[in-house]
Amino acid sequence: MDDTEIARVQRYLREKFENQEIILKDRPQSDGSVEVYLSDEFIGVLYKDDEDGDVSYDFNMSILEFDLPE
């Protein structure tokens, strides 16, 4: 993903979730995904899927049981 595409997806997520603290950071080891942060906390990875000429983005967020409230 290039900088323009990252900025567009970041803007979409910020508007969709009404949260300006969502930050997408490039992953140098992979050109098809970015890291997703909420402020300074890593929360997941966003993957670009461009098979068959259709582009989509998949957000993967793992939630550990011990992070859940009682």
N, CA, C and O atoms as a Tripos MOL2 file, in Angstrom:
@<TRIPOS>MOLECULE
protein
  280   279    70     0     0
PROTEIN
NO_CHARGES

@<TRIPOS>ATOM
      1 N           0.8500   -1.1710    0.0000 N.3       1 MET1
      2 CA          0.0000    0.0000    0.0000 C.3       1 MET1
      3 C           0.8990    1.2390    0.0000 C.2       1 MET1
      4 O           1.8860    1.3050    0.7320 O.2       1 MET1
      5 N           0.5430    2.2070   -0.8250 N.am      2 ASP2
      6 CA          1.3330    3.4310   -0.8470 C.3       2 ASP2
      7 C           0.7640    4.4380    0.1600 C.2       2 ASP2
      8 O          -0.3010    4.2220    0.7390 O.2       2 ASP2
      9 N           1.4900    5.5310    0.3530 N.am      3 ASP3
     10 CA          1.1080    6.5230    1.3660 C.3       3 ASP3
     11 C          -0.2850    7.1070    1.1270 C.2       3 ASP3
     12 O          -1.0300    7.3450    2.0780 O.2       3 ASP3
     13 N          -0.6360    7.3370   -0.1310 N.am      4 THR4
     14 CA         -1.9500    7.9010   -0.4480 C.3       4 THR4
     15 C          -3.0650    6.9320   -0.0650 C.2       4 THR4
     16 O          -4.0740    7.3330    0.5150 O.2       4 THR4
     17 N          -2.8790    5.6820   -0.3860 N.am      5 GLU5
     18 CA         -3.8820    4.6610   -0.0670 C.3       5 GLU5
     19 C          -4.0130    4.4830    1.4450 C.2       5 GLU5
     20 O          -5.1230    4.3590    1.9630 O.2       5 GLU5
     21 N          -2.8890    4.4710    2.1470 N.am      6 ILE6
     22 CA         -2.9160    4.3570    3.6100 C.3       6 ILE6
     23 C          -3.6910    5.5280    4.2060 C.2       6 ILE6
     24 O          -4.5130    5.3320    5.1010 O.2       6 ILE6
     25 N          -3.4410    6.7310    3.7230 N.am      7 ALA7
     26 CA         -4.1300    7.9220    4.2230 C.3       7 ALA7
     27 C          -5.6300    7.8460    3.9570 C.2       7 ALA7
     28 O          -6.4230    8.2430    4.8100 O.2       7 ALA7
     29 N          -6.0300    7.3480    2.8030 N.am      8 ARG8
     30 CA         -7.4620    7.2320    2.4710 C.3       8 ARG8
     31 C          -8.1650    6.2460    3.3890 C.2       8 ARG8
     32 O          -9.2570    6.5210    3.8870 O.2       8 ARG8
     33 N          -7.5360    5.0910    3.6140 N.am      9 VAL9
     34 CA         -8.1490    4.0770    4.4830 C.3       9 VAL9
     35 C          -8.1770    4.5780    5.9220 C.2       9 VAL9
     36 O          -9.1630    4.3680    6.6290 O.2       9 VAL9
     37 N          -7.1130    5.2350    6.3630 N.am     10 GLN10
     38 CA         -7.0860    5.7910    7.7180 C.3      10 GLN10
     39 C          -8.2070    6.8100    7.9100 C.2      10 GLN10
     40 O          -8.8920    6.7970    8.9320 O.2      10 GLN10
     41 N          -8.3940    7.6870    6.9320 N.am     11 ARG11
     42 CA         -9.4620    8.6880    7.0170 C.3      11 ARG11
     43 C         -10.8290    8.0170    7.0940 C.2      11 ARG11
     44 O         -11.6930    8.4380    7.8630 O.2      11 ARG11
     45 N         -11.0180    6.9700    6.2940 N.am     12 TYR12
     46 CA        -12.2800    6.2250    6.3270 C.3      12 TYR12
     47 C         -12.5290    5.6470    7.7120 C.2      12 TYR12
     48 O         -13.6180    5.8080    8.2630 O.2      12 TYR12
     49 N         -11.5280    4.9750    8.2840 N.am     13 LEU13
     50 CA        -11.6940    4.3570    9.6070 C.3      13 LEU13
     51 C         -11.9640    5.4100   10.6820 C.2      13 LEU13
     52 O         -12.8120    5.2050   11.5510 O.2      13 LEU13
     53 N         -11.2520    6.5280   10.6270 N.am     14 ARG14
     54 CA        -11.4720    7.5980   11.6100 C.3      14 ARG14
     55 C         -12.8930    8.1390   11.5280 C.2      14 ARG14
     56 O         -13.5280    8.3860   12.5530 O.2      14 ARG14
     57 N         -13.3900    8.3220   10.3170 N.am     15 GLU15
     58 CA        -14.7530    8.8250   10.1490 C.3      15 GLU15
     59 C         -15.7810    7.7770   10.5510 C.2      15 GLU15
     60 O         -16.7590    8.1020   11.2240 O.2      15 GLU15
     61 N         -15.5770    6.5320   10.1530 N.am     16 LYS16
     62 CA        -16.5220    5.4530   10.4360 C.3      16 LYS16
     63 C         -16.6750    5.2300   11.9390 C.2      16 LYS16
     64 O         -17.7890    5.0630   12.4360 O.2      16 LYS16
     65 N         -15.5590    5.2290   12.6570 N.am     17 PHE17
     66 CA        -15.5830    4.9580   14.0990 C.3      17 PHE17
     67 C         -15.5510    6.2310   14.9420 C.2      17 PHE17
     68 O         -15.4700    6.1690   16.1690 O.2      17 PHE17
     69 N         -15.6140    7.3890   14.2740 N.am     18 GLU18
     70 CA        -15.6090    8.6800   14.9500 C.3      18 GLU18
     71 C         -14.4960    8.7580   15.9830 C.2      18 GLU18
     72 O         -14.7230    9.1180   17.1380 O.2      18 GLU18
     73 N         -13.2780    8.4110   15.5440 N.am     19 ASN19
     74 CA        -12.1330    8.3910   16.4390 C.3      19 ASN19
     75 C         -10.8810    8.8110   15.6640 C.2      19 ASN19
     76 O         -10.3940    8.0790   14.8020 O.2      19 ASN19
     77 N         -10.3770    9.9910   15.9840 N.am     20 GLN20
     78 CA         -9.2050   10.5270   15.2970 C.3      20 GLN20
     79 C          -7.8930    9.9190   15.7880 C.2      20 GLN20
     80 O          -6.8260   10.2640   15.2800 O.2      20 GLN20
     81 N          -7.9600    9.0180   16.7680 N.am     21 GLU21
     82 CA         -6.7490    8.3990   17.2960 C.3      21 GLU21
     83 C          -6.3770    7.0980   16.5800 C.2      21 GLU21
     84 O          -5.4040    6.4400   16.9500 O.2      21 GLU21
     85 N          -7.1480    6.7290   15.5590 N.am     22 ILE22
     86 CA         -6.7990    5.5580   14.7550 C.3      22 ILE22
     87 C          -5.6560    5.9490   13.8230 C.2      22 ILE22
     88 O          -5.7450    6.9280   13.0820 O.2      22 ILE22
     89 N          -4.5820    5.1630   13.8740 N.am     23 ILE23
     90 CA         -3.3890    5.4530   13.0860 C.3      23 ILE23
     91 C          -2.9750    4.1900   12.3300 C.2      23 ILE23
     92 O          -2.8750    3.1130   12.9180 O.2      23 ILE23
     93 N          -2.7370    4.3270   11.0400 N.am     24 LEU24
     94 CA         -2.2190    3.2300   10.2380 C.3      24 LEU24
     95 C          -0.7380    3.4670    9.9850 C.2      24 LEU24
     96 O          -0.3320    4.5540    9.5750 O.2      24 LEU24
     97 N           0.0670    2.4340   10.2340 N.am     25 LYS25
     98 CA          1.5110    2.5370   10.0390 C.3      25 LYS25
     99 C           1.9720    1.4740    9.0500 C.2      25 LYS25
    100 O           1.5840    0.3090    9.1300 O.2      25 LYS25
    101 N           2.7990    1.9070    8.1300 N.am     26 ASP26
    102 CA          3.3500    1.0120    7.1190 C.3      26 ASP26
    103 C           4.1450   -0.1180    7.7690 C.2      26 ASP26
    104 O           4.8060    0.0770    8.7880 O.2      26 ASP26
    105 N           4.0690   -1.2940    7.1650 N.am     27 ARG27
    106 CA          4.8750   -2.4440    7.5910 C.3      27 ARG27
    107 C           5.9210   -2.6760    6.5110 C.2      27 ARG27
    108 O           5.6000   -3.2150    5.4510 O.2      27 ARG27
    109 N           7.1640   -2.2800    6.7570 N.am     28 PRO28
    110 CA          8.1960   -2.3980    5.7160 C.3      28 PRO28
    111 C           8.3750   -3.8210    5.1930 C.2      28 PRO28
    112 O           8.7410   -4.0040    4.0320 O.2      28 PRO28
    113 N           8.1290   -4.8140    6.0120 N.am     29 GLN29
    114 CA          8.3150   -6.1980    5.5940 C.3      29 GLN29
    115 C           7.1810   -6.6990    4.7020 C.2      29 GLN29
    116 O           7.2840   -7.7880    4.1380 O.2      29 GLN29
    117 N           6.1030   -5.9260    4.5630 N.am     30 SER30
    118 CA          4.9600   -6.3650    3.7600 C.3      30 SER30
    119 C           4.3350   -5.1710    3.0590 C.2      30 SER30
    120 O           3.9780   -4.1890    3.7100 O.2      30 SER30
    121 N           4.1980   -5.2410    1.7330 N.am     31 ASP31
    122 CA          3.6030   -4.1080    1.0210 C.3      31 ASP31
    123 C           2.0890   -4.2330    0.8790 C.2      31 ASP31
    124 O           1.4540   -3.3460    0.3090 O.2      31 ASP31
    125 N           1.5000   -5.3120    1.3830 N.am     32 GLY32
    126 CA          0.0580   -5.4930    1.2630 C.3      32 GLY32
    127 C          -0.6880   -5.3600    2.5680 C.2      32 GLY32
    128 O          -1.8620   -5.7210    2.6500 O.2      32 GLY32
    129 N          -0.0110   -4.8350    3.6160 N.am     33 SER33
    130 CA         -0.6890   -4.6810    4.9000 C.3      33 SER33
    131 C          -0.0820   -3.5340    5.6930 C.2      33 SER33
    132 O           1.0440   -3.1070    5.4390 O.2      33 SER33
    133 N          -0.8470   -3.0510    6.6490 N.am     34 VAL34
    134 CA         -0.3970   -1.9920    7.5590 C.3      34 VAL34
    135 C          -0.7870   -2.3720    8.9760 C.2      34 VAL34
    136 O          -1.7150   -3.1530    9.1830 O.2      34 VAL34
    137 N          -0.0760   -1.8180    9.9530 N.am     35 GLU35
    138 CA         -0.4290   -2.0100   11.3570 C.3      35 GLU35
    139 C          -1.4500   -0.9540   11.7430 C.2      35 GLU35
    140 O          -1.3960    0.1810   11.2700 O.2      35 GLU35
    141 N          -2.3910   -1.3410   12.6150 N.am     36 VAL36
    142 CA         -3.4350   -0.4310   13.0720 C.3      36 VAL36
    143 C          -3.2120   -0.1570   14.5550 C.2      36 VAL36
    144 O          -3.0590   -1.0760   15.3590 O.2      36 VAL36
    145 N          -3.1970    1.1190   14.8940 N.am     37 TYR37
    146 CA         -3.0060    1.5450   16.2800 C.3      37 TYR37
    147 C          -4.1810    2.3890   16.7190 C.2      37 TYR37
    148 O          -4.7960    3.0910   15.9150 O.2      37 TYR37
    149 N          -4.4860    2.3130   18.0000 N.am     38 LEU38
    150 CA         -5.4270    3.2230   18.6410 C.3      38 LEU38
    151 C          -4.5740    4.0400   19.5940 C.2      38 LEU38
    152 O          -4.1760    3.5650   20.6580 O.2      38 LEU38
    153 N          -4.3010    5.2680   19.1990 N.am     39 SER39
    154 CA         -3.3210    6.1090   19.8630 C.3      39 SER39
    155 C          -1.9680    5.4200   19.7450 C.2      39 SER39
    156 O          -1.4600    5.2800   18.6330 O.2      39 SER39
    157 N          -1.3650    4.9830   20.8500 N.am     40 ASP40
    158 CA         -0.0650    4.3120   20.7530 C.3      40 ASP40
    159 C          -0.1560    2.8130   21.0150 C.2      40 ASP40
    160 O           0.8690    2.1510   21.1720 O.2      40 ASP40
    161 N          -1.3830    2.2660   21.0620 N.am     41 GLU41
    162 CA         -1.5760    0.8310   21.3190 C.3      41 GLU41
    163 C          -1.8520    0.0760   20.0150 C.2      41 GLU41
    164 O          -2.7970    0.3950   19.2930 O.2      41 GLU41
    165 N          -1.0290   -0.9120   19.7260 N.am     42 PHE42
    166 CA         -1.2310   -1.7650   18.5570 C.3      42 PHE42
    167 C          -2.5100   -2.5720   18.7540 C.2      42 PHE42
    168 O          -2.6800   -3.2250   19.7830 O.2      42 PHE42
    169 N          -3.4230   -2.5290   17.7590 N.am     43 ILE43
    170 CA         -4.6760   -3.2770   17.9010 C.3      43 ILE43
    171 C          -4.9210   -4.2810   16.7820 C.2      43 ILE43
    172 O          -5.8380   -5.0960   16.8850 O.2      43 ILE43
    173 N          -4.1320   -4.2460   15.7220 N.am     44 GLY44
    174 CA         -4.3570   -5.2310   14.6680 C.3      44 GLY44
    175 C          -3.6170   -4.9150   13.3850 C.2      44 GLY44
    176 O          -2.7780   -4.0170   13.3190 O.2      44 GLY44
    177 N          -3.9620   -5.6900   12.3670 N.am     45 VAL45
    178 CA         -3.3470   -5.5460   11.0460 C.3      45 VAL45
    179 C          -4.4540   -5.4320   10.0010 C.2      45 VAL45
    180 O          -5.4590   -6.1400   10.0680 O.2      45 VAL45
    181 N          -4.2610   -4.5430    9.0480 N.am     46 LEU46
    182 CA         -5.2030   -4.3570    7.9520 C.3      46 LEU46
    183 C          -4.5340   -4.8490    6.6720 C.2      46 LEU46
    184 O          -3.4500   -4.3880    6.3140 O.2      46 LEU46
    185 N          -5.1810   -5.7810    5.9910 N.am     47 TYR47
    186 CA         -4.6380   -6.3920    4.7750 C.3      47 TYR47
    187 C          -5.3870   -5.8920    3.5560 C.2      47 TYR47
    188 O          -6.6050   -5.7200    3.5890 O.2      47 TYR47
    189 N          -4.6560   -5.6620    2.4870 N.am     48 LYS48
    190 CA         -5.2590   -5.2940    1.2070 C.3      48 LYS48
    191 C          -5.4400   -6.5580    0.3840 C.2      48 LYS48
    192 O          -4.5280   -7.3760    0.2650 O.2      48 LYS48
    193 N          -6.6310   -6.7040   -0.1820 N.am     49 ASP49
    194 CA         -6.9370   -7.8390   -1.0540 C.3      49 ASP49
    195 C          -7.3470   -7.2770   -2.4110 C.2      49 ASP49
    196 O          -8.3740   -6.6100   -2.5330 O.2      49 ASP49
    197 N          -6.5380   -7.5510   -3.4210 N.am     50 ASP50
    198 CA         -6.8700   -7.0110   -4.7510 C.3      50 ASP50
    199 C          -6.9510   -8.1080   -5.8050 C.2      50 ASP50
    200 O          -6.5640   -7.9030   -6.9560 O.2      50 ASP50
    201 N          -7.4510   -9.2570   -5.4100 N.am     51 GLU51
    202 CA         -7.6330  -10.3440   -6.3710 C.3      51 GLU51
    203 C          -8.8080  -10.0570   -7.2850 C.2      51 GLU51
    204 O          -9.7680   -9.3950   -6.8900 O.2      51 GLU51
    205 N          -8.7290  -10.5450   -8.4810 N.am     52 ASP52
    206 CA         -9.8020  -10.4440   -9.4740 C.3      52 ASP52
    207 C         -10.1910   -9.0070   -9.8010 C.2      52 ASP52
    208 O         -11.3090   -8.7600  -10.2520 O.2      52 ASP52
    209 N          -9.2790   -8.0490   -9.5780 N.am     53 GLY53
    210 CA         -9.5590   -6.6660   -9.9350 C.3      53 GLY53
    211 C         -10.4110   -5.9100   -8.9390 C.2      53 GLY53
    212 O         -10.5860   -4.7000   -9.0870 O.2      53 GLY53
    213 N         -10.9500   -6.5750   -7.9310 N.am     54 ASP54
    214 CA        -11.7350   -5.9080   -6.8950 C.3      54 ASP54
    215 C         -10.8400   -5.6920   -5.6820 C.2      54 ASP54
    216 O         -10.1980   -6.6260   -5.2010 O.2      54 ASP54
    217 N         -10.8010   -4.4640   -5.1920 N.am     55 VAL55
    218 CA         -9.9640   -4.1540   -4.0370 C.3      55 VAL55
    219 C         -10.8310   -4.0910   -2.7910 C.2      55 VAL55
    220 O         -11.8820   -3.4500   -2.7770 O.2      55 VAL55
    221 N         -10.3690   -4.7720   -1.7400 N.am     56 SER56
    222 CA        -11.0250   -4.6910   -0.4380 C.3      56 SER56
    223 C          -9.9490   -4.7000    0.6360 C.2      56 SER56
    224 O          -8.7870   -5.0070    0.3680 O.2      56 SER56
    225 N         -10.3490   -4.3630    1.8490 N.am     57 TYR57
    226 CA         -9.4200   -4.2980    2.9680 C.3      57 TYR57
    227 C         -10.0060   -5.1100    4.1140 C.2      57 TYR57
    228 O         -11.1780   -4.9610    4.4580 O.2      57 TYR57
    229 N          -9.1780   -5.9700    4.7020 N.am     58 ASP58
    230 CA         -9.6170   -6.8290    5.7950 C.3      58 ASP58
    231 C          -8.8590   -6.4570    7.0560 C.2      58 ASP58
    232 O          -7.6280   -6.4590    7.0790 O.2      58 ASP58
    233 N          -9.6120   -6.1360    8.1150 N.am     59 PHE59
    234 CA         -9.0130   -5.7690    9.3930 C.3      59 PHE59
    235 C          -9.0340   -6.9840   10.3060 C.2      59 PHE59
    236 O         -10.0870   -7.5830   10.5240 O.2      59 PHE59
    237 N          -7.8710   -7.3500   10.8420 N.am     60 ASN60
    238 CA         -7.7410   -8.5030   11.7280 C.3      60 ASN60
    239 C          -7.2940   -8.0120   13.0930 C.2      60 ASN60
    240 O          -6.2140   -7.4410   13.2460 O.2      60 ASN60
    241 N          -8.1580   -8.2490   14.0930 N.am     61 MET61
    242 CA         -7.8640   -7.8260   15.4650 C.3      61 MET61
    243 C          -8.0300   -9.0190   16.3900 C.2      61 MET61
    244 O          -9.1220   -9.5770   16.5010 O.2      61 MET61
    245 N          -6.9580   -9.4080   17.0480 N.am     62 SER62
    246 CA         -7.0210  -10.5010   18.0200 C.3      62 SER62
    247 C          -7.2950   -9.9100   19.4000 C.2      62 SER62
    248 O          -6.6910   -8.9100   19.7890 O.2      62 SER62
    249 N          -8.2150  -10.5400   20.1360 N.am     63 ILE63
    250 CA         -8.5370  -10.1110   21.4810 C.3      63 ILE63
    251 C          -8.2180  -11.2460   22.4250 C.2      63 ILE63
    252 O          -8.8020  -12.3260   22.3340 O.2      63 ILE63
    253 N          -7.2910  -11.0000   23.3310 N.am     64 LEU64
    254 CA         -6.9040  -12.0240   24.2920 C.3      64 LEU64
    255 C          -7.8870  -12.0440   25.4580 C.2      64 LEU64
    256 O          -8.3510  -10.9960   25.9060 O.2      64 LEU64
    257 N          -8.1970  -13.2240   25.9370 N.am     65 GLU65
    258 CA         -9.1770  -13.3590   27.0150 C.3      65 GLU65
    259 C          -8.7940  -12.5380   28.2490 C.2      65 GLU65
    260 O          -9.6600  -11.9290   28.8770 O.2      65 GLU65
    261 N          -7.5070  -12.5160   28.6020 N.am     66 PHE66
    262 CA         -7.1340  -11.8010   29.8150 C.3      66 PHE66
    263 C          -7.2620  -10.2750   29.6630 C.2      66 PHE66
    264 O          -7.1850   -9.5530   30.6570 O.2      66 PHE66
    265 N          -7.4550   -9.7820   28.4430 N.am     67 ASP67
    266 CA         -7.7020   -8.3700   28.2220 C.3      67 ASP67
    267 C          -9.1660   -7.9890   28.4220 C.2      67 ASP67
    268 O          -9.4830   -6.8060   28.5500 O.2      67 ASP67
    269 N         -10.0570   -8.9710   28.4520 N.am     68 LEU68
    270 CA        -11.4810   -8.7140   28.5980 C.3      68 LEU68
    271 C         -11.8260   -8.3150   30.0350 C.2      68 LEU68
    272 O         -11.1830   -8.7700   30.9800 O.2      68 LEU68
    273 N         -12.8400   -7.4650   30.1950 N.am     69 PRO69
    274 CA        -13.2710   -7.1060   31.5580 C.3      69 PRO69
    275 C         -13.9000   -8.3060   32.2410 C.2      69 PRO69
    276 O         -14.3840   -9.2240   31.5790 O.2      69 PRO69
    277 N         -13.8910   -8.2960   33.5490 N.am     70 GLU70
    278 CA        -14.4920   -9.3970   34.3390 C.3      70 GLU70
    279 C         -15.9740   -9.5070   34.0590 C.2      70 GLU70
    280 O         -16.6470  -10.3690   34.6260 O.2      70 GLU70
@<TRIPOS>BOND
     1     1     2 1
     2     2     3 1
     3     3     4 2
     4     3     5 am
     5     5     6 1
     6     6     7 1
     7     7     8 2
     8     7     9 am
     9     9    10 1
    10    10    11 1
    11    11    12 2
    12    11    13 am
    13    13    14 1
    14    14    15 1
    15    15    16 2
    16    15    17 am
    17    17    18 1
    18    18    19 1
    19    19    20 2
    20    19    21 am
    21    21    22 1
    22    22    23 1
    23    23    24 2
    24    23    25 am
    25    25    26 1
    26    26    27 1
    27    27    28 2
    28    27    29 am
    29    29    30 1
    30    30    31 1
    31    31    32 2
    32    31    33 am
    33    33    34 1
    34    34    35 1
    35    35    36 2
    36    35    37 am
    37    37    38 1
    38    38    39 1
    39    39    40 2
    40    39    41 am
    41    41    42 1
    42    42    43 1
    43    43    44 2
    44    43    45 am
    45    45    46 1
    46    46    47 1
    47    47    48 2
    48    47    49 am
    49    49    50 1
    50    50    51 1
    51    51    52 2
    52    51    53 am
    53    53    54 1
    54    54    55 1
    55    55    56 2
    56    55    57 am
    57    57    58 1
    58    58    59 1
    59    59    60 2
    60    59    61 am
    61    61    62 1
    62    62    63 1
    63    63    64 2
    64    63    65 am
    65    65    66 1
    66    66    67 1
    67    67    68 2
    68    67    69 am
    69    69    70 1
    70    70    71 1
    71    71    72 2
    72    71    73 am
    73    73    74 1
    74    74    75 1
    75    75    76 2
    76    75    77 am
    77    77    78 1
    78    78    79 1
    79    79    80 2
    80    79    81 am
    81    81    82 1
    82    82    83 1
    83    83    84 2
    84    83    85 am
    85    85    86 1
    86    86    87 1
    87    87    88 2
    88    87    89 am
    89    89    90 1
    90    90    91 1
    91    91    92 2
    92    91    93 am
    93    93    94 1
    94    94    95 1
    95    95    96 2
    96    95    97 am
    97    97    98 1
    98    98    99 1
    99    99   100 2
   100    99   101 am
   101   101   102 1
   102   102   103 1
   103   103   104 2
   104   103   105 am
   105   105   106 1
   106   106   107 1
   107   107   108 2
   108   107   109 am
   109   109   110 1
   110   110   111 1
   111   111   112 2
   112   111   113 am
   113   113   114 1
   114   114   115 1
   115   115   116 2
   116   115   117 am
   117   117   118 1
   118   118   119 1
   119   119   120 2
   120   119   121 am
   121   121   122 1
   122   122   123 1
   123   123   124 2
   124   123   125 am
   125   125   126 1
   126   126   127 1
   127   127   128 2
   128   127   129 am
   129   129   130 1
   130   130   131 1
   131   131   132 2
   132   131   133 am
   133   133   134 1
   134   134   135 1
   135   135   136 2
   136   135   137 am
   137   137   138 1
   138   138   139 1
   139   139   140 2
   140   139   141 am
   141   141   142 1
   142   142   143 1
   143   143   144 2
   144   143   145 am
   145   145   146 1
   146   146   147 1
   147   147   148 2
   148   147   149 am
   149   149   150 1
   150   150   151 1
   151   151   152 2
   152   151   153 am
   153   153   154 1
   154   154   155 1
   155   155   156 2
   156   155   157 am
   157   157   158 1
   158   158   159 1
   159   159   160 2
   160   159   161 am
   161   161   162 1
   162   162   163 1
   163   163   164 2
   164   163   165 am
   165   165   166 1
   166   166   167 1
   167   167   168 2
   168   167   169 am
   169   169   170 1
   170   170   171 1
   171   171   172 2
   172   171   173 am
   173   173   174 1
   174   174   175 1
   175   175   176 2
   176   175   177 am
   177   177   178 1
   178   178   179 1
   179   179   180 2
   180   179   181 am
   181   181   182 1
   182   182   183 1
   183   183   184 2
   184   183   185 am
   185   185   186 1
   186   186   187 1
   187   187   188 2
   188   187   189 am
   189   189   190 1
   190   190   191 1
   191   191   192 2
   192   191   193 am
   193   193   194 1
   194   194   195 1
   195   195   196 2
   196   195   197 am
   197   197   198 1
   198   198   199 1
   199   199   200 2
   200   199   201 am
   201   201   202 1
   202   202   203 1
   203   203   204 2
   204   203   205 am
   205   205   206 1
   206   206   207 1
   207   207   208 2
   208   207   209 am
   209   209   210 1
   210   210   211 1
   211   211   212 2
   212   211   213 am
   213   213   214 1
   214   214   215 1
   215   215   216 2
   216   215   217 am
   217   217   218 1
   218   218   219 1
   219   219   220 2
   220   219   221 am
   221   221   222 1
   222   222   223 1
   223   223   224 2
   224   223   225 am
   225   225   226 1
   226   226   227 1
   227   227   228 2
   228   227   229 am
   229   229   230 1
   230   230   231 1
   231   231   232 2
   232   231   233 am
   233   233   234 1
   234   234   235 1
   235   235   236 2
   236   235   237 am
   237   237   238 1
   238   238   239 1
   239   239   240 2
   240   239   241 am
   241   241   242 1
   242   242   243 1
   243   243   244 2
   244   243   245 am
   245   245   246 1
   246   246   247 1
   247   247   248 2
   248   247   249 am
   249   249   250 1
   250   250   251 1
   251   251   252 2
   252   251   253 am
   253   253   254 1
   254   254   255 1
   255   255   256 2
   256   255   257 am
   257   257   258 1
   258   258   259 1
   259   259   260 2
   260   259   261 am
   261   261   262 1
   262   262   263 1
   263   263   264 2
   264   263   265 am
   265   265   266 1
   266   266   267 1
   267   267   268 2
   268   267   269 am
   269   269   270 1
   270   270   271 1
   271   271   272 2
   272   271   273 am
   273   273   274 1
   274   274   275 1
   275   275   276 2
   276   275   277 am
   277   277   278 1
   278   278   279 1
   279   279   280 2
@<TRIPOS>SUBSTRUCTURE
     1 MET1         2 RESIDUE 1 A MET
     2 ASP2         6 RESIDUE 1 A ASP
     3 ASP3        10 RESIDUE 1 A ASP
     4 THR4        14 RESIDUE 1 A THR
     5 GLU5        18 RESIDUE 1 A GLU
     6 ILE6        22 RESIDUE 1 A ILE
     7 ALA7        26 RESIDUE 1 A ALA
     8 ARG8        30 RESIDUE 1 A ARG
     9 VAL9        34 RESIDUE 1 A VAL
    10 GLN10       38 RESIDUE 1 A GLN
    11 ARG11       42 RESIDUE 1 A ARG
    12 TYR12       46 RESIDUE 1 A TYR
    13 LEU13       50 RESIDUE 1 A LEU
    14 ARG14       54 RESIDUE 1 A ARG
    15 GLU15       58 RESIDUE 1 A GLU
    16 LYS16       62 RESIDUE 1 A LYS
    17 PHE17       66 RESIDUE 1 A PHE
    18 GLU18       70 RESIDUE 1 A GLU
    19 ASN19       74 RESIDUE 1 A ASN
    20 GLN20       78 RESIDUE 1 A GLN
    21 GLU21       82 RESIDUE 1 A GLU
    22 ILE22       86 RESIDUE 1 A ILE
    23 ILE23       90 RESIDUE 1 A ILE
    24 LEU24       94 RESIDUE 1 A LEU
    25 LYS25       98 RESIDUE 1 A LYS
    26 ASP26      102 RESIDUE 1 A ASP
    27 ARG27      106 RESIDUE 1 A ARG
    28 PRO28      110 RESIDUE 1 A PRO
    29 GLN29      114 RESIDUE 1 A GLN
    30 SER30      118 RESIDUE 1 A SER
    31 ASP31      122 RESIDUE 1 A ASP
    32 GLY32      126 RESIDUE 1 A GLY
    33 SER33      130 RESIDUE 1 A SER
    34 VAL34      134 RESIDUE 1 A VAL
    35 GLU35      138 RESIDUE 1 A GLU
    36 VAL36      142 RESIDUE 1 A VAL
    37 TYR37      146 RESIDUE 1 A TYR
    38 LEU38      150 RESIDUE 1 A LEU
    39 SER39      154 RESIDUE 1 A SER
    40 ASP40      158 RESIDUE 1 A ASP
    41 GLU41      162 RESIDUE 1 A GLU
    42 PHE42      166 RESIDUE 1 A PHE
    43 ILE43      170 RESIDUE 1 A ILE
    44 GLY44      174 RESIDUE 1 A GLY
    45 VAL45      178 RESIDUE 1 A VAL
    46 LEU46      182 RESIDUE 1 A LEU
    47 TYR47      186 RESIDUE 1 A TYR
    48 LYS48      190 RESIDUE 1 A LYS
    49 ASP49      194 RESIDUE 1 A ASP
    50 ASP50      198 RESIDUE 1 A ASP
    51 GLU51      202 RESIDUE 1 A GLU
    52 ASP52      206 RESIDUE 1 A ASP
    53 GLY53      210 RESIDUE 1 A GLY
    54 ASP54      214 RESIDUE 1 A ASP
    55 VAL55      218 RESIDUE 1 A VAL
    56 SER56      222 RESIDUE 1 A SER
    57 TYR57      226 RESIDUE 1 A TYR
    58 ASP58      230 RESIDUE 1 A ASP
    59 PHE59      234 RESIDUE 1 A PHE
    60 ASN60      238 RESIDUE 1 A ASN
    61 MET61      242 RESIDUE 1 A MET
    62 SER62      246 RESIDUE 1 A SER
    63 ILE63      250 RESIDUE 1 A ILE
    64 LEU64      254 RESIDUE 1 A LEU
    65 GLU65      258 RESIDUE 1 A GLU
    66 PHE66      262 RESIDUE 1 A PHE
    67 ASP67      266 RESIDUE 1 A ASP
    68 LEU68      270 RESIDUE 1 A LEU
    69 PRO69      274 RESIDUE 1 A PRO
    70 GLU70      278 RESIDUE 1 A GLU
